[in-house]
Structure formats: C-alpha cells, structure tokens
Amino acid sequence: MLPNVSWSRDEYAALGVPFSRRGKLLDEHLEIWAKLWGPSPVSHESEYYTFQDVYFEPKAYRPDGPRLCFGGAGMHDAMARRIVRYGHAFNPLGKVTPEEMQTLKAAMAAVGRDIADLEMICGTRAVFPDDDSCADLAQALEPIPEQLAQGFTTFCVKPSQFTDDPNGVGAFCREVMRRVESLTA
C-alpha cells in the first residue's frame, strides 16, 4: 500500500478537499488505520474524523496491518516521520541524495529502528524526448549501480514508458534484466 499526498491541486479541488491540509489528513488516516488494524472496538476523535466503538473486521493477515510503502520527491521531515512510525518500505521518486539517506537513517535510529528494516524500492525515471516517443531505457537505468550502493534492492520499471508494443513486454523485461546485469557486473 502506498499512502502519500499528491502534488496535483486539481485532484484535491475535484474532491473539495483543501490542498493545504493534505499532509494533516494523511497523518490522521495513518493514525486511524493503525487503530483499526489493532483490537476492536476503536474510537477516534479529531478535527476531521470522529467515531465511537467501531469494529473493523476481518483483520488484516498481518497483525499490524498491510505493509505501507512511503515515497515521493525529497526527504522532508513529514515523510521521514511517516516512514519511521508506519513504514515497511521506502520508494522515492527519482534519485536519493546521500544527505536524504542520512536523514532517513538518523530518523530510524532515533526510535531504535534500523534502515535495514525497510524494503528499499527505487524506480526508473523516464525522460520522454517528445509527446509521441518512448523514454530511453539506457538513460533510465544509469542510476541503478548508485542506488544499489545506497541499499536499494527492489527496482520498479514501467514497461509502458519504454515500449508501445504490448506483445513485446516479455522481451522488454528480458532486455531490462540483461542491461541491469551488465551495469552491476
């Protein structure tokens, strides 16, 4: 599960939700989910949501709920706080700087968690040359050796960014693996 705020003001406007409150709303959603995944009944009272004696059943397979993956552009205080408190995985948007990794490591250590507790997921960053062309795969894969050195172990590649041929996705995936192996050899 990837609970994050969006950058798109239009999405919030369409729902009638103030864009400036999106972080506070996400924080409250996370707090409520954590309560609901625990023992029932659950009560909650806040500025945004109030309910009493709610039973949330059946419970998730894992006693602490579904795995939560956090990511986005940049490592800001709110993201670090959410990862430390609720996170099982970290999936940033684009490259992560050494300073951002240090911020996350320090935040995890401050509460007795190790960054090794997180699944480290990185995605490729597609750069499209124009509105009608696919992105260059080689360019998108270039950061992988550096990301491996930072501790990332899982990589997401969206085939639709690099090929328009739905019948060629299998061959595309084999090509990704071949290129990644050559980058990391």
Salt bridges, closest charged atoms under 4 A:
ASP27 OD2 - ARG81 NH1 3.25
ASP27 OD1 - ARG82 NE 2.60
GLU28 OE2 - HIS44 NE2 2.92
GLU31 OE2 - LYS35 NZ 3.90
GLU57 OE2 - LYS59 NZ 3.89
ASP64 OD1 - ARG67 NH2 2.55
ASP64 OD2 - HIS88 NE2 3.48
GLU146 OE1 - LYS95 NZ 3.13
GLU175 OE2 - ARG178 NH2 2.56
GLU175 OE2 - ARG179 NE 2.63
